Amino acid sequence: MTAKLLFAEVRLKSEYYDVDAMKVVWHGNYVKYMEKARCALLDTIGFNYQEMEDSGYIWPIVSMKLKYIKPIFYNQEFIIRATLLEYKHRIRIGYVIIDPGSKAMFNKAETVQMAVDLSTGNSLLVSPPCLVNAVKTKIKQEEKS
């Protein structure tokens, strides 16, 4: 856990292809929305998927949980916030999806990603220094601003 939590927010609007016959966002699309926010968070840290791969490691998702609270309907705007909760042993990200006006919560979720060495295919029990250093650098930058 860090003293200052890093986060990123993405504002989206549900599209017609995201909804079911009742014009409610299909439950599986929440994972797509989480991915957009996760990518924004990793970009903020300066360690996106290409930078991960270039470092010789990848971080596949090993666990995901979602809690559906209120439906998102067709053409509805929402904000998804991804917050880095843990990074020293794994990447654990918390998500909340809220209505930008009322602040009502639509969904909350969490993902866990584990480092895998690309050269060996072995999973690591601690995050490699490339990730830890990127996060620490970003935290220091945030504390200065």
N, C-alpha and C positions, 0 to 999 in steps of 0.2 A: 504494500500500500504506500502511496506517496502522500506527502503533505499537501501538495497541490495536484489535483486530478486534471489530467489532460482530456479534452473533449473536442468534438466537432459536431456541428449541426448541419443538416441538409433539409431544405424546404422542398417538398414535392407535392404533386397533385395526382390523384389516382386517375388512371387512363381507362378507356373503355375496355381495352384488352386485359386489364387487371381484375375485372369484376365478373361475377357469376350472373345467372339469369335474374337474380333479385337486385342486381346492381350494387352488390356488396363486394368489397375486395376479397378475392379468394385467399384463404388462409396461407397458402404457400407463397404468395407474393410478398408477405411480410419479410421473408428471408431475403428476397431481392432488395427490399428497402434497407434492411440491415446492412447488406453488403455495400450499398452506396454510402451509408454513413461510416462504415468501417474503413472504406477506401479513403474517405475524406479525413478520418482520424489518422490513418497511416501517413497520408500526404502531409498532414500538419506536423507529425513527428519527424518527417523526412526519411521515412523508412517504408516506402510502399512496396507492393509485390515485386516489382522489377528490381528494386534495390535489395530486397530479401534474396531473390534468386541470384543476383550478382554477388551477394555475400557468401554464397555457397550453402545457404539454408533455405528451407521453406517452412511454413507454419500452417499445416492443414488444420481445419476445424475438427476437434475430437469430441466436442460436446456442445449441445445447443438446447436451450429451453426458452419457451415462449409462453406468455400469459396473455390471452385475448380478453380484453376488458370491455371494449365498446367497438362496434363495427365502423369501418371507413367505407363511405359510399362513393359511387362514381362521381368524378369531377371534384372531389373534396380535397382541399389543401390540408397538409399536415407537416409537422416538423419531426424529424427523427434525430435524436441526440445519441451519439456513441461516446462513452466515457471509458477511458483506460483504467481498469481497476487493479490490475496486477501485470507485471512484466518480467520479474526476476526468474521465475521458474516456468512460466507459460504466459501467453497473452490471454488475459481475461477482460472482456469488454461487456459493459452493461449498456442497454439501450432503453430508451423511452420514446414512444411515439405519441405526440400530443396535438391537439387542435390549437392552431396559432392564436385564435381569438379567445375562446373560453378557457384554454389551458387544460381542458378535459383530456384524460389519458385514454388512448386507444389500446395500447399494447405496452408491455414491458418484456424484456428478454435479456438473455446473456449467452455469450459464446465463449468457448475456450479453444485456444489454438496451441499446439505443441510443436516445438522446433524439431526439424528432421534434417540431418546432415545429408546434403545431396550426393556427396561422394560415396557414402557408405549405405545410405538408406536407414540409418539408425536414428531412433528417437532419442532426444536429449532430455535429461531430467532437470536441467537448468538452461536458461536462455543464454545463447552465446553473447560474448561481449559486444558484438556489432549492434545488437538490439538494445542491450542495457545502456550502452554509451549514447546511442541516439536519443533514447528517452531521457536520460539524465541531462543531456545537452539542451533538449527542448524545455525541460523543467527549469533549468537555470535561466534560459532566455525568458521564460514566462515570469519568473520571480523578479527579474530586472525591470520588466515593463509594468 
